[in-house]
Amino acid sequence: MKSYRKELHFVVPSRRGFVNITPNVETAIRESGVREGLCLVNAMNITASVFINDNESGLHRDFERWLEGLAPEKPYSQYDHNGYEDNADAHLKRTIMGREVVVAITDGRLDFGTWEQIFYGEFDGKRDKRVLIKIIGE
């Protein structure tokens, strides 16, 4: 069995944003040489997320409005966590959107359903963040 590890780095220029990282993951799969296996993709920061959904800009705006309604950024004073940092809302948004995804690799490709893509969700941007890609298989 093969094992392959790769890190992606992101600096999203705004506080929140969504980045389609499917091409990055596909590149890692090719680099790994794995034809049949599993691919784990996870955010390595507690205020960021990795999730699977449709690559549709209206849906991304819907996510933003929905998440902001559930855990609004301001007022910062509404959160006990805020003090040294003002990112309690980002922690909550990450909890909702999830830490990682696992996708099957079949014949050297991500084995997706219709319209599925992998996204990096940033909820406290403007600084370096990491995403881990771990591939195992044969």
Backbone hydrogen bonds in HBPLUS format (Angstrom, degrees):
<---DONOR---> <-ACCEPTOR-->    atom                        ^
c    i                          cat <-CA-CA->   ^        H-A-AA   ^      H-
h    n   atom  resd res      DA  || num        DHA   H-A  angle D-A-AA Bond
n    s   type  num  typ     dist DA aas  dist angle  dist       angle   num
A0002-LYS N   A0137-GLY O   2.62 MM 135  5.36 168.3  1.64 171.5 168.6     1
A0137-GLY N   A0002-LYS O   3.11 MM 135  5.36 153.9  2.18 141.5 144.3     2
A0004-TYR N   A0135-ILE O   2.84 MM 131  5.05 149.1  1.94 149.8 155.8     3
A0135-ILE N   A0004-TYR O   2.86 MM 131  5.05 166.1  1.88 150.2 154.9     4
A0006-LYS N   A0133-ILE O   2.94 MM 127  5.16 153.3  2.01 150.2 155.6     5
A0133-ILE N   A0006-LYS O   2.79 MM 127  5.16 156.8  1.85 166.5 169.3     6
A0008-LEU N   A0131-VAL O   2.83 MM 123  5.03 160.2  1.87 148.7 155.4     7
A0131-VAL N   A0008-LEU O   2.91 MM 123  5.03 147.4  2.02 141.2 145.3     8
A0010-PHE N   A0129-LYS O   2.88 MM 119  5.23 157.8  1.93 145.6 151.2     9
A0129-LYS N   A0010-PHE O   2.82 MM 119  5.23 144.7  1.94 148.6 160.0    10
A0126-LYS N   A0012-VAL O   2.78 MM 114  5.45 148.3  1.88 156.8 167.4    11
A0125-GLY N   A0015-ARG O   2.83 MM 110  4.28 159.9  1.87 113.9 120.4    12
A0017-GLY N   A0122-GLU O   2.99 MM 105  5.14 147.2  2.10 135.4 137.2    13
A0122-GLU N   A0017-GLY O   2.78 MM 105  5.14 177.6  1.78 166.6 167.1    14
A0019-VAL N   A0120-TYR O   2.86 MM 101  5.08 159.8  1.90 148.2 155.0    15
A0120-TYR N   A0019-VAL O   2.80 MM 101  5.08 162.0  1.83 150.3 156.0    16
A0021-ILE N   A0118-ILE O   2.90 MM  97  5.69 145.8  2.01 141.3 151.6    17
A0024-ASN N   A0021-ILE O   3.05 MM   3  5.23 118.7  2.44 102.7 117.8    18
A0025-VAL N   A0021-ILE O   3.04 MM   4  6.38 154.6  2.10 155.9 163.6    19
A0026-GLU N   A0022-THR O   2.88 MM   4  6.13 160.9  1.91 158.5 164.2    20
A0027-THR N   A0023-PRO O   2.98 MM   4  6.17 152.3  2.06 143.1 150.1    21
A0028-ALA N   A0024-ASN O   3.07 MM   4  6.35 154.9  2.13 141.8 148.3    22
A0029-ILE N   A0025-VAL O   2.97 MM   4  6.28 151.6  2.05 149.6 157.3    23
A0030-ARG N   A0026-GLU O   3.08 MM   4  6.39 159.4  2.12 147.5 152.3    24
A0031-GLU N   A0027-THR O   2.91 MM   4  6.20 161.8  1.94 152.7 158.0    25
A0032-SER N   A0028-ALA O   2.89 MM   4  6.04 143.7  2.02 143.9 153.5    26
A0033-GLY N   A0029-ILE O   3.28 MM   4  6.49 140.2  2.45 145.6 153.7    27
A0108-GLY N   A0035-ARG O   2.75 MM  73  3.85 160.3  1.79 122.7 120.5    28
A0138-GLU N   A0036-GLU O   2.86 MM 102  5.45 158.1  1.91 159.0 159.3    29
A0037-GLY N   A0105-ILE O   3.07 MM  68  4.96 158.3  2.12 131.1 133.3    30
A0105-ILE N   A0037-GLY O   2.82 MM  68  4.96 161.7  1.85 135.8 132.3    31
A0038-LEU N   A0136-ILE O   2.85 MM  98  5.54 158.4  1.89 162.5 169.9    32
A0136-ILE N   A0038-LEU O   3.00 MM  98  5.54 163.4  2.02 158.3 163.8    33
A0039-CYS N   A0103-VAL O   2.87 MM  64  5.25 149.7  1.96 148.5 158.5    34
A0103-VAL N   A0039-CYS O   2.90 MM  64  5.25 158.1  1.94 144.8 150.7    35
A0040-LEU N   A0134-LYS O   2.79 MM  94  5.09 173.1  1.80 159.6 159.0    36
A0134-LYS N   A0040-LEU O   2.87 MM  94  5.09 164.6  1.89 149.7 154.6    37
A0041-VAL N   A0101-VAL O   2.94 MM  60  5.45 161.4  1.97 160.0 163.0    38
A0101-VAL N   A0041-VAL O   2.96 MM  60  5.45 150.1  2.05 147.2 156.8    39
A0042-ASN N   A0132-LEU O   2.93 MM  90  5.32 157.1  1.98 147.3 154.8    40
A0132-LEU N   A0042-ASN O   2.84 MM  90  5.32 161.9  1.87 162.3 161.5    41
A0043-ALA N   A0099-ARG O   3.02 MM  56  5.68 165.6  2.05 163.8 164.1    42
A0044-MET N   A0130-ARG O   2.94 MM  86  5.28 166.1  1.96 148.4 144.1    43
A0048-ALA N   A0045-ASN O   3.21 MM   3  5.61 149.3  2.31 124.6 121.5    44
A0123-PHE N   A0047-THR O   3.23 MM  76  5.73 145.7  2.36 161.3 164.8    45
A0049-SER N   A0121-GLY O   2.76 MM  72  4.72 152.7  1.84 141.5 147.8    46
A0121-GLY N   A0049-SER O   2.74 MM  72  4.72 168.5  1.75 133.4 137.4    47
A0051-PHE N   A0119-PHE O   3.02 MM  68  5.39 153.0  2.09 142.1 150.7    48
A0119-PHE N   A0051-PHE O   2.79 MM  68  5.39 166.0  1.81 168.8 172.6    49
A0053-ASN N   A0117-GLN O   3.10 MM  64  5.59 148.9  2.20 147.9 156.5    50
A0117-GLN N   A0053-ASN O   2.97 MM  64  5.59 133.3  2.19 140.9 152.3    51
A0059-LEU N   A0056-GLU O   3.03 MM   3  5.41 120.5  2.40 107.7 121.8    52
A0060-HIS N   A0056-GLU O   3.10 MM   4  6.48 151.3  2.19 149.4 158.3    53
A0061-ARG N   A0057-SER O   3.01 MM   4  6.32 152.7  2.09 148.3 154.9    54
A0062-ASP N   A0058-GLY O   2.94 MM   4  6.21 148.0  2.04 141.9 151.5    55
A0063-PHE N   A0059-LEU O   2.83 MM   4  6.19 153.9  1.90 150.8 157.4    56
A0064-GLU N   A0060-HIS O   3.05 MM   4  6.32 161.5  2.09 145.4 149.8    57
A0065-ARG N   A0061-ARG O   3.00 MM   4  6.30 164.8  2.02 152.1 155.0    58
A0066-TRP N   A0062-ASP O   2.86 MM   4  5.97 168.3  1.87 156.0 159.9    59
A0067-LEU N   A0063-PHE O   2.80 MM   4  5.90 172.6  1.81 159.4 161.7    60
A0068-GLU N   A0064-GLU O   2.96 MM   4  6.00 157.9  2.01 145.1 152.0    61
A0069-GLY N   A0065-ARG O   2.92 MM   4  6.09 143.3  2.06 142.5 152.4    62
A0070-LEU N   A0066-TRP O   3.04 MM   4  6.34 146.8  2.15 145.3 154.3    63
A0071-ALA N   A0067-LEU O   2.82 MM   4  5.96 164.3  1.84 157.0 161.1    64
A0078-GLN N   A0075-PRO O   3.12 MM   3  5.84 170.5  2.13 121.5 124.4    65
A0079-TYR N   A0076-TYR O   3.33 MM   3  6.19 174.4  2.33 124.5 125.9    66
A0083-GLY N   A0085-GLU O   3.03 MM   2  5.32 152.3  2.11 142.2 149.7    67
A0090-ALA N   A0087-ASN O   2.95 MM   3  5.19 125.4  2.26 103.3 117.5    68
A0091-HIS N   A0087-ASN O   3.28 MM   4  6.74 149.8  2.38 152.5 160.3    69
A0092-LEU N   A0088-ALA O   3.18 MM   4  6.54 158.2  2.23 152.3 157.8    70
A0093-LYS N   A0089-ASP O   2.89 MM   4  6.13 159.7  1.93 151.2 156.9    71
A0094-ARG N   A0090-ALA O   3.00 MM   4  6.10 156.6  2.06 144.4 150.3    72
A0095-THR N   A0091-HIS O   3.12 MM   4  6.36 151.7  2.20 141.5 148.9    73
A0096-ILE N   A0092-LEU O   3.17 MM   4  6.52 151.1  2.26 146.9 153.7    74
A0097-MET N   A0093-LYS O   3.00 MM   4  6.25 162.0  2.04 153.0 157.6    75
A0098-GLY N   A0094-ARG O   2.81 MM   4  5.73 140.4  1.96 149.7 157.5    76
A0111-ASP N   A0104-ALA O   2.85 MM   7  5.35 158.6  1.90 158.0 154.0    77
A0106-THR N   A0109-ARG O   2.92 MM   3  5.42 156.5  1.97 158.3 157.2    78
A0109-ARG N   A0106-THR O   3.09 MM   3  5.42 154.2  2.16 109.8 117.4    79
A0116-GLU N   A0113-GLY O   3.21 MM   3  5.62 163.5  2.24 125.2 129.5    80
